[in-house]
Amino acid sequence: MAPSTPPSPSSASAPAGRDPHDHADRAASFDRDADLYAQVRPTYPRDAVEWLLPAGVRRVLDLAAGTGKLTEVVVDLVAAGTDVVAVDPSSPMLGELSARLPGVTTHQGTAERLPLPDASVDAVLVAQAWHWFDVDAAATEIARVLRPGGTLGVVWNDRDTAVDWVARFGEILHRGDRLEPAAGHVPLTGVGDPFTAVEAATFRWVDRLPAGALRVLAGTRSFLLTLPDDERAARLAEVDALEATHPDLVGRAEVELPYVTSAYRARRR
Ligand SMILES: C[S@@+](CC[C@H](N)C(=O)[O-])C[C@H]1O[C@@H](n2cnc3c(N)ncnc32)[C@H](O)[C@@H]1O
């Protein structure tokens, strides 16, 4: 849930040597400002998570769980006694998760080398992170830890760029980004022989943010997290200008940010 007043965006420098066009540097960028990520990044709609979760799960892995945006919804939906486990390579992100969800077991690890036994979980869910994985290695590892009949669920929140100010916001965030040049995700197709065909569904919803939070949200994007300080500051100033001038934003105490959530699921054979 969004805070009633926006937190201050970080003015700390990006760790030295991070390259905004390098895949590994971008995937590792989330160590910075994990607290702000937890405060302003969107949750996931309940109906999408229900669609992803198989009935009667006993153990669920939230892979690339970050600060626990998806984990929180999972914990809310599953029956009491269900074991919810979170894996992420970022210690600061997992620290935020543990502070919010102390009942969730966390492991530092990656999708390509999961710190879990074979056939030990009924569902592996991945939110807003599949594009950071080595997909072949991750699919092999996920197939290893899933029980037969278990579910792989992958989900992304895309901002709805049919809305004018949202399209302009996206242009500020993605201009010059060679890794994520557009606002939307790349649809998930096959994940290999261990899995059944991928099914897809979309869910529309609106997130509500306090005025001023758009620049904080922008600052949590991996591209801005890795841009040189002067370029990052210039992008944040563009976001401020958008909020101060766009007729749909100016003078509003609260910003309504529409999302299209795309969910994909496949079953472990
Ligand atoms: C955009 S965040 C998404 C976090 C969370 N799932 C959410 O929806 O808010 C991407 C996450 O992927 C993690 N990540 C990056 N590379 C990874 C990898 N190879 N294996 C597992 N997680 C990875 C990052 O540390 C970060 O927490």
The ligand as a Gaussian input file, in Angstrom:
#p B3LYP/6-31G(d) Opt

LIG

0 1
 C       11.923000      -5.732000     -10.103000
 S       12.446000      -6.652000      -8.702000
 C       10.997000      -7.632000      -8.346000
 C       10.892000      -7.963000      -6.887000
 C        9.557000      -8.547000      -6.440000
 N        9.302000      -9.826000      -7.053000
 C        8.428000      -7.583000      -6.768000
 O        7.542000      -7.943000      -7.529000
 O        8.435000      -6.465000      -6.248000
 C       13.525000      -7.840000      -9.416000
 C       14.129000      -8.768000      -8.370000
 O       14.843000      -9.811000      -9.051000
 C       15.965000     -10.134000      -8.272000
 N       16.894000     -10.867000      -9.149000
 C       17.723000     -10.366000     -10.083000
 N       18.408000     -11.367000     -10.683000
 C       17.978000     -12.534000     -10.123000
 C       18.297000     -13.920000     -10.315000
 N       19.184000     -14.298000     -11.235000
 N       17.678000     -14.835000      -9.557000
 C       16.752000     -14.462000      -8.633000
 N       16.408000     -13.166000      -8.410000
 C       17.006000     -12.219000      -9.148000
 C       16.453000      -8.787000      -7.768000
 O       17.318000      -8.883000      -6.662000
 C       15.134000      -8.087000      -7.441000
 O       14.751000      -8.292000      -6.101000

